[in-house]
Amino acid sequence: MFQKIIIKDFKKIIKDMYKGYPMYYFYGALEQKFGRKEIIPILEDANIIRRVDINNLDGKTRYILGIEGLKLVEHWSIGTLTKWIIILTVGLFIIGGIQIVLLLN
């Protein structure tokens, strides 16, 4: 159950980052949610996020989605689309079957 919550939170943060891509830079979202800074190097090594070097006076590290992060969001979106297509197809088969039964009576 705990891992499911973490994955859900992670997906929400990555999708929020995608909504602002490429104009917005994020800092602190992942550290605040998961409570540690070790997650940033892991995600950078996996190329899910990347550091953005901009002139920041506050000393905070800013990051943006990387190539693999964009692929993750695309994969999640395609999965959702596939589910909807399957649901609609099954629904249309049921409606068609009902019409055939009504026509035969």
DATAQUI-V847991 format. One record per residue. N is the residue number from 1. RES is the residue in three letters. PHI is phi as a letter, one per 30 degrees, with the letter a starting at -180 (999 if undefined). OMEGA is omega as a letter, one per 20 degrees, with the letter a starting at -180 (999 if undefined). Layout:
n=N res=RES phi=PHI omega=OMEGA
n=N res=RES phi=PHI omega=OMEGA
//
This chain:
n=1 res=MET phi=999 omega=a
n=2 res=PHE phi=d omega=r
n=3 res=GLN phi=d omega=r
n=4 res=LYS phi=d omega=r
n=5 res=ILE phi=d omega=r
n=6 res=ILE phi=d omega=a
n=7 res=ILE phi=d omega=r
n=8 res=LYS phi=d omega=r
n=9 res=ASP phi=d omega=r
n=10 res=PHE phi=d omega=r
n=11 res=LYS phi=d omega=r
n=12 res=LYS phi=d omega=r
n=13 res=ILE phi=d omega=a
n=14 res=ILE phi=d omega=r
n=15 res=LYS phi=d omega=r
n=16 res=ASP phi=d omega=r
n=17 res=MET phi=d omega=r
n=18 res=TYR phi=d omega=r
n=19 res=LYS phi=d omega=a
n=20 res=GLY phi=c omega=a
n=21 res=TYR phi=d omega=i
n=22 res=PRO phi=c omega=a
n=23 res=MET phi=d omega=a
n=24 res=TYR phi=c omega=r
n=25 res=TYR phi=c omega=a
n=26 res=PHE phi=c omega=r
n=27 res=TYR phi=b omega=r
n=28 res=GLY phi=i omega=a
n=29 res=ALA phi=d omega=a
n=30 res=LEU phi=d omega=r
n=31 res=GLU phi=d omega=a
n=32 res=GLN phi=d omega=a
n=33 res=LYS phi=d omega=a
n=34 res=PHE phi=c omega=r
n=35 res=GLY phi=i omega=r
n=36 res=ARG phi=a omega=a
n=37 res=LYS phi=c omega=a
n=38 res=GLU phi=d omega=a
n=39 res=ILE phi=d omega=a
n=40 res=ILE phi=d omega=r
n=41 res=PRO phi=d omega=r
n=42 res=ILE phi=d omega=r
n=43 res=LEU phi=d omega=r
n=44 res=GLU phi=d omega=r
n=45 res=ASP phi=d omega=r
n=46 res=ALA phi=d omega=r
n=47 res=ASN phi=i omega=r
n=48 res=ILE phi=d omega=r
n=49 res=ILE phi=b omega=r
n=50 res=ARG phi=b omega=r
n=51 res=ARG phi=d omega=r
n=52 res=VAL phi=c omega=r
n=53 res=ASP phi=c omega=r
n=54 res=ILE phi=b omega=a
n=55 res=ASN phi=d omega=r
n=56 res=ASN phi=c omega=a
n=57 res=LEU phi=d omega=a
n=58 res=ASP phi=d omega=r
n=59 res=GLY phi=i omega=a
n=60 res=LYS phi=d omega=r
n=61 res=THR phi=d omega=a
n=62 res=ARG phi=c omega=a
n=63 res=TYR phi=b omega=a
n=64 res=ILE phi=b omega=r
n=65 res=LEU phi=d omega=r
n=66 res=GLY phi=c omega=a
n=67 res=ILE phi=d omega=a
n=68 res=GLU phi=d omega=r
n=69 res=GLY phi=d omega=r
n=70 res=LEU phi=d omega=r
n=71 res=LYS phi=d omega=r
n=72 res=LEU phi=d omega=a
n=73 res=VAL phi=d omega=r
n=74 res=GLU phi=d omega=r
n=75 res=HIS phi=d omega=r
n=76 res=TRP phi=d omega=a
n=77 res=SER phi=d omega=r
n=78 res=ILE phi=d omega=r
n=79 res=GLY phi=d omega=r
n=80 res=THR phi=d omega=r
n=81 res=LEU phi=d omega=r
n=82 res=THR phi=d omega=r
n=83 res=LYS phi=d omega=r
n=84 res=TRP phi=d omega=r
n=85 res=ILE phi=d omega=r
n=86 res=ILE phi=d omega=r
n=87 res=ILE phi=d omega=r
n=88 res=LEU phi=d omega=r
n=89 res=THR phi=d omega=r
n=90 res=VAL phi=d omega=r
n=91 res=GLY phi=d omega=r
n=92 res=LEU phi=d omega=r
n=93 res=PHE phi=d omega=r
n=94 res=ILE phi=d omega=r
n=95 res=ILE phi=d omega=r
n=96 res=GLY phi=d omega=r
n=97 res=GLY phi=d omega=r
n=98 res=ILE phi=d omega=r
n=99 res=GLN phi=d omega=r
n=100 res=ILE phi=d omega=r
n=101 res=VAL phi=d omega=r
n=102 res=LEU phi=d omega=r
n=103 res=LEU phi=d omega=a
n=104 res=LEU phi=d omega=r
n=105 res=ASN phi=d omega=999
//
